[in-house]
Amino acid sequence: MENKDIIALSTVELQSKMKEEKASFVKLKLNHAISPIENPIKIRDNRKVIARLSTELTKRNKATK
């Protein structure tokens, strides 16, 4: 997910997307701990998407105050 896609989302959509991505991240980590997944780069990419979503949410919260 690119930054322009993240900026286009509403705040509610950002929050729901954040929950989905965090759940996906936990699932990936668990699956990788049990047996190595084919592409471990997905874990890193997922973590970066979570960081981008979090940054945008923080930016919007500070803008409203």
C-alpha positions as CSV (number, residue, x, y, z in Angstrom):
1,M,0.0,0.0,0.0
2,E,1.5,3.3,-1.1
3,N,1.3,6.6,0.8
4,K,-1.0,8.2,-1.8
5,D,-3.5,5.3,-1.2
6,I,-3.2,5.8,2.6
7,I,-3.8,9.5,2.4
8,A,-6.9,9.0,0.3
9,L,-8.5,6.9,3.1
10,S,-10.8,8.4,5.7
11,T,-9.9,8.2,9.4
12,V,-12.3,5.4,10.1
13,E,-11.0,3.4,7.1
14,L,-7.5,4.0,8.4
15,Q,-8.3,2.6,11.8
16,S,-10.0,-0.5,10.3
17,K,-7.1,-1.0,7.9
18,M,-4.7,-0.7,10.8
19,K,-6.6,-3.5,12.7
20,E,-6.5,-5.7,9.6
21,E,-2.8,-5.2,9.0
22,K,-1.9,-5.9,12.7
23,A,-3.9,-9.1,12.6
24,S,-2.2,-10.1,9.4
25,F,1.2,-9.3,10.9
26,V,0.6,-11.4,13.9
27,K,-0.6,-14.3,11.7
28,L,2.5,-14.0,9.5
29,K,4.8,-14.0,12.5
30,L,3.1,-17.0,14.0
31,N,3.2,-19.0,10.7
32,H,6.9,-18.1,10.3
33,A,7.7,-19.2,13.8
34,I,6.1,-22.6,13.2
35,S,7.5,-23.2,9.7
36,P,9.4,-20.7,7.6
37,I,7.2,-19.0,5.1
38,E,8.3,-18.8,1.4
39,N,8.9,-15.0,1.4
40,P,9.9,-13.6,4.7
41,I,10.1,-10.2,3.2
42,K,6.3,-10.0,3.5
43,I,6.8,-9.7,7.3
44,R,9.0,-6.6,6.8
45,D,6.6,-5.1,4.2
46,N,3.6,-5.6,6.5
47,R,5.4,-3.9,9.4
48,K,6.2,-0.9,7.1
49,V,2.6,-0.6,6.1
50,I,1.5,-0.6,9.7
51,A,4.1,2.2,10.4
52,R,2.7,4.2,7.4
53,L,-0.8,3.9,8.7
54,S,0.2,4.8,12.2
55,T,2.1,7.9,11.0
56,E,-0.9,9.1,9.0
57,L,-3.3,8.6,11.9
58,T,-0.9,10.5,14.2
59,K,-0.6,13.3,11.7
60,R,-4.4,13.6,11.4
61,N,-4.9,13.5,15.2
62,K,-2.4,16.3,15.7
63,A,-4.0,18.4,12.9
64,T,-7.4,18.3,14.6
65,K,-6.0,19.5,17.9
